[in-house]
Amino acid sequence: MALNLPLMQNNISREDLDAVINHLKQDDPVLTQSENVRSFEKEWSNWLGVKYSVFVNSGSSANLLTMAALRLRYPEGGEVIVPPLTWVSDITAVLQAGFTPVFVDIDRYHLGMSTDQVIAALNENTRAVFLTYVQGFNALTDKLLRALKHREVLLIEDVCESHGATHHGKKLGSFGWVSNFSFYYAHHMSTIEGGMLCTDDPALYQTFQMLRSHGMVRENSSEEVKQSYRERYPDLNPDFIFALLGYNVRNTEIGAILGRNQLKRLDKNNLRRNNNLKIFLDHLDTQKFRNDFRLEGCSNYAFNLVLQQPDQDFLESLMERMYDEKIEFRRGSAGGGNQLRQPYLRELLGDIFSKFPQVEHIHFYGFYIGNFPSLEERKILRLCEILNSA
């Protein structure tokens, strides 16, 4: 009998759905952004250890608003250092905002950008470093934080796959100018679709509130800011003053109810995920697969399966075995592998992907396989047997 292992299972529970149903049973339930959204934002901020959070309709929208805010800070543009292993919207948001993406290779031990290569790429035109924490690994280093502080370069954290991961015990997503999270179904917790922007900067928080909703001043939580616009524009209806080139990326009360309910069990689920990862790595054949990842601060998103050597025959045998066993997987790890091989970047930058050997190995000889809290140990052990015998 095939193993039948999906990428995700049971990420929205009956309890979550019942919470939504109870809300809908009210005589006149509010569905669009309202009290539950505000409560979820406060609860998430408290969990993460930041002052402010803004709930949006996806992690990609969080990327979009982050880059829009960066362009307000740097209207002349500039460079943003980015990884070639990330989700597409990290890169497209940089391009759409008019910044120049500068790519550096990854570190094989955590799949995030190499600290030394990031530092080497810093220059007077660097506006930010957009650091993706790939699949739960901690890619942050003290050396990088010191360099960014010294050069006064902003850190943007993509924590979409790494809810609960830490650096020296402090949650990732609480170190940078802004951090972005995703609550897509397959992630550590889900609001069906959803994302969050997090910051300690009150002015940036107010900007995100307006950018989220058409650039409207009334969305700003600061009465002082709202009053200043009313006084400057007395000819306008104060409820319809559009100050910024905004978007409509709001989420709903239903999404917030799911998020509030799921947040209650996130820490416990993360412990289960990490325990699953340990079992997985401990039972892999290290002659065939890597198991020496940086696990300090990890909050695992998925099982990382990376071949030790670029062996095409073994690769094909392995994939055939996984197909036969109905083991769902993603080749190339996060986001379809090396982004520099994707058409939207090849047409812009040419064929430069060979300059990035670490991500090239992941692109061709790396996978991720589903890990989720309800996954049983016996299935993990059987999975390892199948992989080791391929």
C-alpha positions as CSV (number, residue, x, y, z in Angstrom):
1,M,0.0,0.0,0.0
2,A,1.3,3.5,-0.9
3,L,2.3,5.8,1.9
4,N,0.0,8.6,0.7
5,L,1.7,11.6,2.3
6,P,0.3,15.0,1.4
7,L,2.1,18.4,1.9
8,M,-0.4,19.4,4.5
9,Q,-3.3,17.9,6.4
10,N,-5.9,19.2,8.8
11,N,-4.6,22.7,9.0
12,I,-8.1,24.1,9.5
13,S,-9.8,22.2,12.2
14,R,-13.4,21.6,13.1
15,E,-13.0,23.9,16.0
16,D,-11.8,26.7,13.7
17,L,-14.8,26.2,11.4
18,D,-17.2,26.1,14.4
19,A,-15.8,29.5,15.6
20,V,-16.7,30.9,12.1
21,I,-20.1,29.3,12.1
22,N,-20.9,30.7,15.6
23,H,-20.1,34.2,14.3
24,L,-22.2,33.7,11.2
25,K,-25.2,32.6,13.3
26,Q,-25.5,36.1,14.8
27,D,-28.5,38.1,13.5
28,D,-26.4,40.6,11.6
29,P,-22.8,39.4,11.6
30,V,-20.1,41.8,10.4
31,L,-18.0,40.1,7.6
32,T,-15.6,42.8,6.4
33,Q,-12.6,44.1,8.4
34,S,-13.8,45.0,11.9
35,E,-13.3,44.1,15.6
36,N,-12.0,40.5,15.0
37,V,-9.3,41.9,12.6
38,R,-8.2,44.4,15.2
39,S,-8.1,41.8,18.0
40,F,-6.2,39.4,15.8
41,E,-3.6,42.1,15.0
42,K,-3.1,42.8,18.7
43,E,-2.9,39.2,19.7
44,W,-0.4,38.5,16.9
45,S,1.7,41.4,18.0
46,N,1.8,40.2,21.5
47,W,2.8,36.7,20.4
48,L,5.5,37.9,18.1
49,G,6.9,40.6,20.4
50,V,6.3,43.7,18.2
51,K,4.2,46.8,18.7
52,Y,2.1,46.8,15.6
53,S,0.6,44.4,13.1
54,V,-1.6,44.9,10.0
55,F,-3.7,42.0,8.7
56,V,-3.9,41.7,4.9
57,N,-5.3,39.2,2.3
58,S,-2.0,37.4,1.6
59,G,1.7,37.3,2.3
60,S,2.3,38.6,-1.2
61,S,0.2,41.7,-0.4
62,A,2.4,42.2,2.6
63,N,5.4,42.2,0.3
64,L,3.6,44.6,-2.0
65,L,2.9,47.1,0.8
66,T,6.4,46.8,2.3
67,M,8.0,47.8,-1.0
68,A,5.4,50.6,-1.5
69,A,6.4,51.9,1.9
70,L,10.1,51.6,1.1
71,R,9.6,53.6,-2.1
72,L,7.9,56.4,0.0
73,R,11.1,56.4,2.1
74,Y,13.4,56.3,-0.9
75,P,11.5,58.0,-3.9
76,E,14.8,57.9,-5.9
77,G,14.8,54.1,-5.8
78,G,18.0,52.1,-5.2
79,E,19.0,48.5,-4.6
80,V,17.4,45.7,-2.5
81,I,19.5,42.6,-1.8
82,V,17.4,39.5,-2.3
83,P,17.8,35.7,-2.4
84,P,17.4,33.5,-5.5
85,L,15.5,31.0,-3.3
86,T,12.3,32.6,-2.2
87,W,8.7,33.0,-3.2
88,V,8.1,34.9,-6.5
89,S,6.3,37.9,-4.9
90,D,9.3,38.9,-2.9
91,I,11.2,39.6,-6.1
92,T,8.2,41.0,-8.1
93,A,7.3,43.4,-5.3
94,V,10.9,44.8,-5.5
95,L,10.6,45.2,-9.2
96,Q,7.1,46.6,-9.2
97,A,8.2,49.3,-6.7
98,G,11.0,50.4,-9.0
99,F,13.9,49.0,-7.0
100,T,16.8,47.0,-8.4
101,P,17.1,43.5,-7.0
102,V,20.6,42.4,-6.2
103,F,21.0,38.6,-5.8
104,V,23.3,36.7,-3.6
105,D,23.7,33.0,-3.2
106,I,22.3,31.0,-0.3
107,D,24.0,29.2,2.7
108,R,23.6,25.4,2.3
109,Y,23.1,25.0,6.0
110,H,19.9,27.2,6.4
111,L,19.0,27.9,2.7
112,G,18.8,31.6,3.4
113,M,21.1,34.2,2.0
114,S,24.8,33.9,2.9
115,T,25.7,36.5,5.4
116,D,29.2,37.1,3.9
117,Q,27.8,37.5,0.4
118,V,25.1,40.0,1.7
119,I,27.7,42.1,3.4
120,A,30.0,42.0,0.3
121,A,27.0,43.3,-1.8
122,L,26.3,46.3,0.4
123,N,27.0,49.7,-1.1
124,E,25.8,53.3,-1.0
125,N,22.8,52.4,-3.2
126,T,21.6,49.6,-0.9
127,R,18.2,50.5,0.6
128,A,17.3,47.2,2.3
129,V,18.1,43.5,2.7
130,F,15.1,41.3,2.1
131,L,15.9,38.2,4.0
132,T,13.8,35.1,3.5
133,Y,13.7,32.5,6.3
134,V,13.3,29.4,4.1
135,Q,11.1,26.6,5.5
136,G,11.5,27.4,9.2
137,F,15.3,27.8,9.3
138,N,17.0,30.7,11.1
139,A,19.1,32.6,8.5
140,L,19.8,35.6,10.7
141,T,23.3,36.2,12.2
142,D,24.7,38.7,14.6
143,K,27.3,39.5,12.0
144,L,24.6,40.6,9.5
145,L,22.7,42.6,12.1
146,R,25.9,44.5,13.1
147,A,26.7,45.2,9.4
148,L,23.2,46.5,8.6
149,K,23.2,48.7,11.7
150,H,26.7,50.1,10.9
151,R,25.7,50.8,7.3
152,E,22.2,52.1,8.2
153,V,20.6,49.6,5.9
154,L,17.0,48.4,6.6
155,L,16.3,44.7,7.3
156,I,13.0,43.3,5.8
157,E,12.1,39.8,7.1
158,D,10.2,37.3,5.1
159,V,8.8,34.9,7.8
160,C,6.1,33.4,5.6
161,E,7.3,29.9,6.1
162,S,8.9,30.3,9.5
163,H,6.3,31.2,12.2
164,G,7.8,30.9,15.6
165,A,11.5,30.5,14.5
166,T,13.9,32.4,16.7
167,H,17.3,33.9,16.9
168,H,18.8,33.8,20.4
169,G,15.3,33.1,21.7
170,K,13.7,36.1,20.1
171,K,11.2,35.4,17.4
172,L,12.2,36.1,13.8
173,G,10.0,38.9,12.5
174,S,10.8,41.1,15.4
175,F,14.3,42.2,14.3
176,G,13.7,44.2,11.2
177,W,12.2,47.5,10.0
178,V,9.2,45.3,8.9
179,S,8.4,41.6,8.7
180,N,6.0,39.8,6.5
181,F,4.0,36.6,7.3
182,S,1.7,34.4,5.3
183,F,-1.3,32.4,6.5
184,Y,-1.8,30.4,3.4
185,Y,-3.3,26.9,3.9
186,A,0.0,25.0,3.8
187,H,1.8,27.2,6.3
188,H,2.2,26.9,10.1
189,M,-1.2,28.4,10.6
190,S,-3.9,29.4,8.1
191,T,-6.6,32.0,7.6
192,I,-7.4,30.3,4.2
193,E,-5.7,33.3,2.5
194,G,-4.0,35.9,4.6
195,G,-0.8,37.8,5.6
196,M,0.5,40.1,8.3
197,L,2.9,43.1,8.3
198,C,4.7,43.7,11.6
199,T,6.8,46.6,12.8
200,D,7.8,48.7,15.8
201,D,7.7,51.9,13.8
202,P,4.5,53.9,14.5
203,A,4.7,56.0,11.4
204,L,5.2,52.9,9.2
205,Y,2.3,51.2,11.0
206,Q,0.1,54.2,10.0
207,T,1.3,54.1,6.5
208,F,0.5,50.4,6.2
209,Q,-3.0,51.0,7.6
210,M,-3.7,53.5,4.8
211,L,-1.9,51.6,2.0
212,R,-4.0,48.5,2.9
213,S,-7.3,50.4,2.1
214,H,-7.0,52.6,-0.9
215,G,-4.6,55.1,0.8
216,M,-7.5,56.4,2.8
217,V,-6.6,58.7,5.8
218,R,-9.6,57.5,7.8
219,E,-7.9,54.0,8.1
220,N,-5.1,55.7,10.1
221,S,-5.3,54.9,13.8
222,S,-3.7,58.3,14.7
223,E,-6.3,61.0,15.4
224,E,-3.4,63.6,15.1
225,V,-2.6,62.4,11.6
226,K,-6.3,62.4,10.6
227,Q,-6.8,65.9,11.9
228,S,-3.8,67.2,10.1
229,Y,-5.2,66.1,6.8
230,R,-8.7,67.5,7.6
231,E,-7.1,70.9,8.3
232,R,-5.0,70.8,5.1
233,Y,-7.9,69.7,2.9
234,P,-11.0,71.4,4.2
235,D,-12.7,71.1,0.8
236,L,-12.8,67.2,1.1
237,N,-15.1,64.9,2.9
238,P,-13.0,63.8,5.8
239,D,-14.1,60.2,5.4
240,F,-12.8,60.2,1.8
241,I,-9.3,61.7,1.8
242,F,-6.9,59.6,-0.2
243,A,-3.4,60.4,0.8
244,L,-1.3,57.6,-0.7
245,L,-1.3,55.5,-3.8
246,G,-2.9,52.7,-2.0
247,Y,-4.4,49.2,-2.7
248,N,-7.3,47.2,-1.5
249,V,-5.8,44.3,0.3
250,R,-7.9,44.0,3.4
251,N,-8.9,40.7,4.9
252,T,-12.2,39.8,6.6
253,E,-13.6,39.0,10.0
254,I,-13.8,35.3,8.9
255,G,-10.1,35.2,8.3
256,A,-9.4,36.9,11.6
257,I,-11.6,34.5,13.5
258,L,-9.6,31.6,12.0
259,G,-6.4,33.3,12.9
260,R,-7.3,34.0,16.4
261,N,-8.4,30.4,17.0
262,Q,-5.3,29.0,15.3
263,L,-2.9,31.2,17.2
264,K,-3.9,29.5,20.4
265,R,-2.3,26.2,19.3
266,L,0.5,27.5,17.2
267,D,3.3,27.1,19.7
268,K,2.3,23.5,20.5
269,N,2.0,22.6,16.8
270,N,5.5,24.1,16.2
271,L,7.0,21.8,18.8
272,R,5.4,18.8,17.0
273,R,6.8,19.9,13.7
274,N,10.3,20.3,15.1
275,N,10.0,16.8,16.8
276,N,8.9,15.4,13.4
277,L,11.9,17.0,11.7
278,K,14.4,15.5,14.2
279,I,12.9,12.0,13.6
280,F,13.2,12.6,9.9
281,L,16.8,13.8,9.9
282,D,17.9,11.2,12.3
283,H,16.7,8.4,10.1
284,L,18.0,9.6,6.7
285,D,20.9,7.9,5.0
286,T,23.6,10.6,5.2
287,Q,25.5,9.0,2.4
288,K,22.7,10.0,0.1
289,F,21.1,13.0,1.8
290,R,22.1,16.1,3.7
291,N,21.1,16.3,7.4
292,D,23.5,18.9,8.7
293,F,21.1,21.9,8.6
294,R,21.3,24.7,11.1
295,L,18.6,23.8,13.6
296,E,19.2,26.5,16.2
297,G,15.9,28.5,16.4
298,C,14.2,26.3,13.7
299,S,10.4,26.2,13.4
300,N,10.2,23.6,10.7
301,Y,7.8,24.1,7.8
302,A,8.6,21.0,5.7
303,F,11.0,18.1,5.5
304,N,14.1,19.2,3.5
305,L,15.4,16.5,1.3
306,V,18.7,17.4,-0.5
307,L,20.9,15.0,-2.3
308,Q,24.5,15.0,-1.2
309,Q,25.8,14.8,-4.7
310,P,24.4,15.8,-8.2
311,D,23.5,12.3,-9.2
312,Q,20.9,12.4,-12.1
313,D,20.3,8.7,-12.1
314,F,19.6,8.6,-8.4
315,L,17.4,11.7,-8.7
316,E,15.2,10.1,-11.3
317,S,14.9,6.9,-9.3
318,L,14.0,8.8,-6.2
319,M,11.3,10.8,-7.9
320,E,9.8,7.7,-9.4
321,R,9.7,6.1,-6.0
322,M,8.0,9.1,-4.5
323,Y,5.4,9.2,-7.3
324,D,4.7,5.5,-6.8
325,E,4.3,5.9,-3.0
326,K,2.0,9.0,-3.5
327,I,4.4,11.2,-1.5
328,E,3.7,14.7,-2.5
329,F,6.8,16.9,-2.9
330,R,8.1,20.1,-4.3
331,R,11.3,19.9,-6.4
332,G,13.6,22.9,-6.1
333,S,12.5,23.6,-2.5
334,A,10.9,27.0,-1.9
335,G,9.0,28.7,-4.7
336,G,10.0,26.5,-7.6
337,G,13.8,26.6,-7.1
338,N,16.2,29.2,-8.4
339,Q,14.1,32.3,-9.2
340,L,16.8,33.4,-11.7
341,R,15.8,30.5,-13.9
342,Q,12.2,31.8,-14.1
343,P,11.1,33.5,-17.3
344,Y,10.3,36.9,-15.7
345,L,13.9,37.2,-14.5
346,R,15.7,35.5,-17.4
347,E,14.1,38.0,-19.8
348,L,15.3,40.9,-17.5
349,L,18.7,39.7,-16.4
350,G,19.7,37.0,-18.8
351,D,21.1,33.6,-18.0
352,I,23.1,34.4,-14.8
353,F,22.0,31.5,-12.7
354,S,25.3,29.6,-13.0
355,K,26.8,32.3,-10.7
356,F,24.9,30.8,-7.8
357,P,26.1,27.2,-7.3
358,Q,24.4,26.6,-3.9
359,V,20.9,27.5,-5.1
360,E,21.6,25.7,-8.3
361,H,22.1,22.4,-6.4
362,I,18.9,23.0,-4.5
363,H,17.1,23.8,-7.8
364,F,18.0,20.4,-9.3
365,Y,18.7,18.1,-6.3
366,G,16.5,19.5,-3.5
367,F,12.9,18.8,-2.4
368,Y,10.6,19.5,0.4
369,I,8.1,17.0,1.7
370,G,5.1,17.7,3.9
371,N,5.4,18.0,7.7
372,F,2.4,18.8,9.8
373,P,1.4,18.4,13.5
374,S,-0.9,15.3,12.9
375,L,1.8,13.4,11.1
376,E,2.5,10.1,12.9
377,E,5.9,8.9,13.8
378,R,5.4,5.5,12.0
379,K,4.7,7.4,8.8
380,I,7.9,9.4,9.1
381,L,9.9,6.2,9.7
382,R,8.3,4.6,6.7
383,L,9.0,7.7,4.6
384,C,12.7,7.4,5.5
385,E,12.8,3.7,4.6
386,I,11.3,4.6,1.2
387,L,13.7,7.4,0.5
388,N,16.8,5.5,1.7
389,S,16.0,2.5,-0.5
390,A,15.3,4.5,-3.6
